[in-house]
Amino acid sequence: MHTQDVRVTIRVNRRLKENAETLFDYLGLNMSNAVNIFLRKAVDQKGIPFTINTGNFVSGELNSDETTRLFNDAVSQAIEKKQKKGLPVARYDTILKKAYLENIDGTREYV
C-alpha cells in the first residue's frame, strides 16, 4: 500500500463477489484494481459511469440466478471464442497476485 492509500471495507453478496472475481480474473484485474477504476471513472464523470436501468428487475429485485447464468455464459463464450482463434486468455493468479496470459497449450506468460 502507498502512504496515501486507505482501506475500504464493503459488504456484497457472496455470489456477486465470486462472479465479479471471475470477470476481473478474466480481465487481468483484482477486486481492488476494479474498484479503483470504478471510483476514478465516477469522480472523472462526476456521477455513476454507466447507465442504470430497471430492465432486469423482477418484483422489485434483481433476478440474481438469471443474471449469474447470463454472466457465466458470456465469460465462457468469450474464453471459448479466444481459444478457438488460438489467442491467449487474460487471467489473474491470486496466489502470485500477478496477471498472466494463458496460451492455448496451457502455458502462462506473466505480465
CNS distance restraints for C-alpha pairs under 8 A (distance, minus, plus):
assign (resid   1 and name CA) (resid   5 and name CA) 6.05 0.50 0.50
assign (resid  12 and name CA) (resid  16 and name CA) 6.83 0.50 0.50
assign (resid  12 and name CA) (resid  17 and name CA) 6.43 0.50 0.50
assign (resid  13 and name CA) (resid  17 and name CA) 6.23 0.50 0.50
assign (resid  14 and name CA) (resid  18 and name CA) 6.24 0.50 0.50
assign (resid  15 and name CA) (resid  19 and name CA) 6.08 0.50 0.50
assign (resid  16 and name CA) (resid  20 and name CA) 6.02 0.50 0.50
assign (resid  17 and name CA) (resid  21 and name CA) 6.09 0.50 0.50
assign (resid  18 and name CA) (resid  22 and name CA) 6.24 0.50 0.50
assign (resid  19 and name CA) (resid  23 and name CA) 6.31 0.50 0.50
assign (resid  19 and name CA) (resid  68 and name CA) 7.30 0.50 0.50
assign (resid  19 and name CA) (resid  71 and name CA) 7.69 0.50 0.50
assign (resid  19 and name CA) (resid  72 and name CA) 7.76 0.50 0.50
assign (resid  20 and name CA) (resid  24 and name CA) 6.04 0.50 0.50
assign (resid  20 and name CA) (resid  31 and name CA) 7.72 0.50 0.50
assign (resid  21 and name CA) (resid  25 and name CA) 5.82 0.50 0.50
assign (resid  21 and name CA) (resid  30 and name CA) 6.86 0.50 0.50
assign (resid  21 and name CA) (resid  31 and name CA) 6.50 0.50 0.50
assign (resid  22 and name CA) (resid  26 and name CA) 6.24 0.50 0.50
assign (resid  23 and name CA) (resid  27 and name CA) 6.30 0.50 0.50
assign (resid  23 and name CA) (resid  75 and name CA) 7.13 0.50 0.50
assign (resid  24 and name CA) (resid  28 and name CA) 6.01 0.50 0.50
assign (resid  24 and name CA) (resid  29 and name CA) 4.77 0.50 0.50
assign (resid  24 and name CA) (resid  30 and name CA) 5.70 0.50 0.50
assign (resid  24 and name CA) (resid  31 and name CA) 6.88 0.50 0.50
assign (resid  24 and name CA) (resid  34 and name CA) 7.13 0.50 0.50
assign (resid  24 and name CA) (resid  92 and name CA) 7.84 0.50 0.50
assign (resid  25 and name CA) (resid  29 and name CA) 5.56 0.50 0.50
assign (resid  25 and name CA) (resid  30 and name CA) 6.44 0.50 0.50
assign (resid  25 and name CA) (resid  90 and name CA) 7.42 0.50 0.50
assign (resid  25 and name CA) (resid  91 and name CA) 4.86 0.50 0.50
assign (resid  25 and name CA) (resid  92 and name CA) 4.64 0.50 0.50
assign (resid  25 and name CA) (resid  93 and name CA) 7.80 0.50 0.50
assign (resid  26 and name CA) (resid  75 and name CA) 7.91 0.50 0.50
assign (resid  26 and name CA) (resid  89 and name CA) 7.19 0.50 0.50
assign (resid  26 and name CA) (resid  90 and name CA) 5.32 0.50 0.50
assign (resid  26 and name CA) (resid  91 and name CA) 4.67 0.50 0.50
assign (resid  26 and name CA) (resid  92 and name CA) 6.95 0.50 0.50
assign (resid  27 and name CA) (resid  90 and name CA) 5.77 0.50 0.50
assign (resid  27 and name CA) (resid  91 and name CA) 6.37 0.50 0.50
assign (resid  27 and name CA) (resid  92 and name CA) 7.84 0.50 0.50
assign (resid  28 and name CA) (resid  90 and name CA) 5.45 0.50 0.50
assign (resid  28 and name CA) (resid  91 and name CA) 4.89 0.50 0.50
assign (resid  28 and name CA) (resid  92 and name CA) 5.02 0.50 0.50
assign (resid  28 and name CA) (resid  99 and name CA) 5.02 0.50 0.50
assign (resid  28 and name CA) (resid 100 and name CA) 6.95 0.50 0.50
assign (resid  29 and name CA) (resid  33 and name CA) 5.94 0.50 0.50
assign (resid  29 and name CA) (resid  34 and name CA) 6.48 0.50 0.50
assign (resid  29 and name CA) (resid  91 and name CA) 7.92 0.50 0.50
assign (resid  29 and name CA) (resid  92 and name CA) 6.47 0.50 0.50
assign (resid  29 and name CA) (resid  99 and name CA) 7.00 0.50 0.50
assign (resid  30 and name CA) (resid  34 and name CA) 6.31 0.50 0.50
assign (resid  30 and name CA) (resid  92 and name CA) 7.29 0.50 0.50
assign (resid  31 and name CA) (resid  35 and name CA) 6.14 0.50 0.50
assign (resid  32 and name CA) (resid  36 and name CA) 6.13 0.50 0.50
assign (resid  33 and name CA) (resid  37 and name CA) 6.18 0.50 0.50
assign (resid  34 and name CA) (resid  38 and name CA) 6.25 0.50 0.50
assign (resid  35 and name CA) (resid  39 and name CA) 6.13 0.50 0.50
assign (resid  36 and name CA) (resid  40 and name CA) 6.02 0.50 0.50
assign (resid  37 and name CA) (resid  41 and name CA) 6.10 0.50 0.50
assign (resid  38 and name CA) (resid  42 and name CA) 6.08 0.50 0.50
assign (resid  38 and name CA) (resid  49 and name CA) 7.48 0.50 0.50
assign (resid  39 and name CA) (resid  43 and name CA) 6.15 0.50 0.50
assign (resid  40 and name CA) (resid  44 and name CA) 6.09 0.50 0.50
assign (resid  41 and name CA) (resid  45 and name CA) 6.05 0.50 0.50
assign (resid  41 and name CA) (resid  49 and name CA) 6.09 0.50 0.50
assign (resid  42 and name CA) (resid  46 and name CA) 5.58 0.50 0.50
assign (resid  42 and name CA) (resid  47 and name CA) 5.08 0.50 0.50
assign (resid  42 and name CA) (resid  48 and name CA) 5.24 0.50 0.50
assign (resid  42 and name CA) (resid  49 and name CA) 5.29 0.50 0.50
assign (resid  43 and name CA) (resid  47 and name CA) 6.72 0.50 0.50
assign (resid  45 and name CA) (resid  49 and name CA) 6.47 0.50 0.50
assign (resid  56 and name CA) (resid  62 and name CA) 5.96 0.50 0.50
assign (resid  56 and name CA) (resid  63 and name CA) 6.73 0.50 0.50
assign (resid  57 and name CA) (resid  61 and name CA) 5.21 0.50 0.50
assign (resid  57 and name CA) (resid  62 and name CA) 4.60 0.50 0.50
assign (resid  57 and name CA) (resid  63 and name CA) 6.34 0.50 0.50
assign (resid  58 and name CA) (resid  62 and name CA) 5.95 0.50 0.50
assign (resid  58 and name CA) (resid  63 and name CA) 6.03 0.50 0.50
assign (resid  62 and name CA) (resid  67 and name CA) 7.90 0.50 0.50
assign (resid  63 and name CA) (resid  67 and name CA) 6.28 0.50 0.50
assign (resid  64 and name CA) (resid  68 and name CA) 5.85 0.50 0.50
assign (resid  65 and name CA) (resid  69 and name CA) 6.13 0.50 0.50
assign (resid  66 and name CA) (resid  70 and name CA) 6.10 0.50 0.50
assign (resid  67 and name CA) (resid  71 and name CA) 6.05 0.50 0.50
assign (resid  68 and name CA) (resid  72 and name CA) 6.09 0.50 0.50
assign (resid  69 and name CA) (resid  73 and name CA) 6.07 0.50 0.50
assign (resid  70 and name CA) (resid  74 and name CA) 6.10 0.50 0.50
assign (resid  71 and name CA) (resid  75 and name CA) 6.26 0.50 0.50
assign (resid  72 and name CA) (resid  76 and name CA) 6.07 0.50 0.50
assign (resid  73 and name CA) (resid  77 and name CA) 6.01 0.50 0.50
assign (resid  74 and name CA) (resid  78 and name CA) 6.11 0.50 0.50
assign (resid  75 and name CA) (resid  79 and name CA) 6.20 0.50 0.50
assign (resid  76 and name CA) (resid  80 and name CA) 6.01 0.50 0.50
assign (resid  77 and name CA) (resid  81 and name CA) 5.96 0.50 0.50
assign (resid  78 and name CA) (resid  82 and name CA) 6.33 0.50 0.50
assign (resid  79 and name CA) (resid  83 and name CA) 6.15 0.50 0.50
assign (resid  79 and name CA) (resid  89 and name CA) 6.57 0.50 0.50
assign (resid  80 and name CA) (resid  84 and name CA) 6.06 0.50 0.50
assign (resid  81 and name CA) (resid  85 and name CA) 6.43 0.50 0.50
assign (resid  82 and name CA) (resid  86 and name CA) 6.27 0.50 0.50
assign (resid  82 and name CA) (resid  87 and name CA) 5.02 0.50 0.50
assign (resid  82 and name CA) (resid  88 and name CA) 6.75 0.50 0.50
assign (resid  82 and name CA) (resid  89 and name CA) 6.71 0.50 0.50
assign (resid  83 and name CA) (resid  87 and name CA) 5.55 0.50 0.50
assign (resid  83 and name CA) (resid  88 and name CA) 6.84 0.50 0.50
assign (resid  83 and name CA) (resid  89 and name CA) 7.38 0.50 0.50
assign (resid  83 and name CA) (resid 104 and name CA) 6.09 0.50 0.50
assign (resid  86 and name CA) (resid 103 and name CA) 7.74 0.50 0.50
assign (resid  86 and name CA) (resid 104 and name CA) 5.87 0.50 0.50
assign (resid  87 and name CA) (resid 103 and name CA) 6.82 0.50 0.50
assign (resid  87 and name CA) (resid 104 and name CA) 6.81 0.50 0.50
assign (resid  88 and name CA) (resid 101 and name CA) 5.60 0.50 0.50
assign (resid  88 and name CA) (resid 102 and name CA) 5.19 0.50 0.50
assign (resid  88 and name CA) (resid 103 and name CA) 4.39 0.50 0.50
assign (resid  88 and name CA) (resid 104 and name CA) 6.17 0.50 0.50
assign (resid  89 and name CA) (resid 101 and name CA) 5.41 0.50 0.50
assign (resid  89 and name CA) (resid 102 and name CA) 5.12 0.50 0.50
assign (resid  89 and name CA) (resid 103 and name CA) 6.63 0.50 0.50
assign (resid  90 and name CA) (resid  99 and name CA) 7.22 0.50 0.50
assign (resid  90 and name CA) (resid 100 and name CA) 5.91 0.50 0.50
assign (resid  90 and name CA) (resid 101 and name CA) 4.58 0.50 0.50
assign (resid  90 and name CA) (resid 102 and name CA) 6.34 0.50 0.50
assign (resid  91 and name CA) (resid  99 and name CA) 5.82 0.50 0.50
assign (resid  91 and name CA) (resid 100 and name CA) 5.42 0.50 0.50
assign (resid  91 and name CA) (resid 101 and name CA) 6.04 0.50 0.50
assign (resid  91 and name CA) (resid 102 and name CA) 6.88 0.50 0.50
assign (resid  92 and name CA) (resid  97 and name CA) 6.95 0.50 0.50
assign (resid  92 and name CA) (resid  98 and name CA) 5.81 0.50 0.50
assign (resid  92 and name CA) (resid  99 and name CA) 4.30 0.50 0.50
assign (resid  92 and name CA) (resid 100 and name CA) 5.96 0.50 0.50
assign (resid  93 and name CA) (resid  97 and name CA) 5.36 0.50 0.50
assign (resid  93 and name CA) (resid  98 and name CA) 5.36 0.50 0.50
assign (resid  93 and name CA) (resid  99 and name CA) 6.09 0.50 0.50
assign (resid  93 and name CA) (resid 100 and name CA) 7.21 0.50 0.50
assign (resid  94 and name CA) (resid  98 and name CA) 7.10 0.50 0.50
assign (resid  98 and name CA) (resid 110 and name CA) 6.81 0.50 0.50
assign (resid  98 and name CA) (resid 111 and name CA) 7.19 0.50 0.50
assign (resid  99 and name CA) (resid 110 and name CA) 5.96 0.50 0.50
assign (resid  99 and name CA) (resid 111 and name CA) 5.81 0.50 0.50
assign (resid 100 and name CA) (resid 108 and name CA) 6.19 0.50 0.50
assign (resid 100 and name CA) (resid 109 and name CA) 5.29 0.50 0.50
assign (resid 100 and name CA) (resid 110 and name CA) 4.04 0.50 0.50
assign (resid 100 and name CA) (resid 111 and name CA) 5.42 0.50 0.50
assign (resid 101 and name CA) (resid 108 and name CA) 5.60 0.50 0.50
assign (resid 101 and name CA) (resid 109 and name CA) 5.11 0.50 0.50
assign (resid 101 and name CA) (resid 110 and name CA) 6.40 0.50 0.50
assign (resid 101 and name CA) (resid 111 and name CA) 7.57 0.50 0.50
assign (resid 102 and name CA) (resid 106 and name CA) 5.82 0.50 0.50
assign (resid 102 and name CA) (resid 107 and name CA) 5.78 0.50 0.50
assign (resid 102 and name CA) (resid 108 and name CA) 4.68 0.50 0.50
assign (resid 102 and name CA) (resid 109 and name CA) 6.59 0.50 0.50
assign (resid 103 and name CA) (resid 107 and name CA) 5.36 0.50 0.50
assign (resid 103 and name CA) (resid 108 and name CA) 6.25 0.50 0.50
assign (resid 103 and name CA) (resid 109 and name CA) 7.79 0.50 0.50
